[in-house]
Amino acid sequence: MIKATERGTTCVRTLVFGTAMGAFYPLIVAGLYMGLESLPLAIASVYWGLIKAILAYAVLCLYQLNGLKKYAFVSILLFASAVFSIHPVAYFLTMATEALALTGLSLVIFDLGRSRPASNLQLAGGLIFLGVVLSVLNAPAVEFAASVALLFGLLLTATRLMRI
């Protein structure tokens, strides 16, 4: 039988891995738009889908540990968003699912920050949420600001979760 602390450590490590790897996605997309990367956009979408699947597993692990139903809902949204990243359906449904999933992820990170006040994860969750809000707007400069906010939010999450 695995102790709760060992299981919690596994969940947090998976979340650290997912957020650290997820921080590369805004860099890849920025490189694609600036013409610095030769990677096809479809490969970047598959990468982002895999990262969201890892994050969905980490949040599901936290749900199994805590039993909070909102974590299960966020995990389902993240998994659906991962599937829609690889096989997009209607544009609105894909974008709405991704926005809800990342908003839920920011709330999970915010909850983790409230449970461990020394980690100061509220800022990281807020940056991810700011990235989601800014990505809804369709201006190139605002989308760049959204990717920067998402990048720093995911990096702060990864670095601050490593200290827990």
PyMOL commands that set and color helices and strands:
alter all, ss='L'
color gray80, all
select helices_A, chain A and resi 4-22+24-34+41-66+69-86+91-115+117-119+122-136+140-161
alter helices_A, ss='H'
color red, helices_A
deselect
rebuild
show_as cartoon
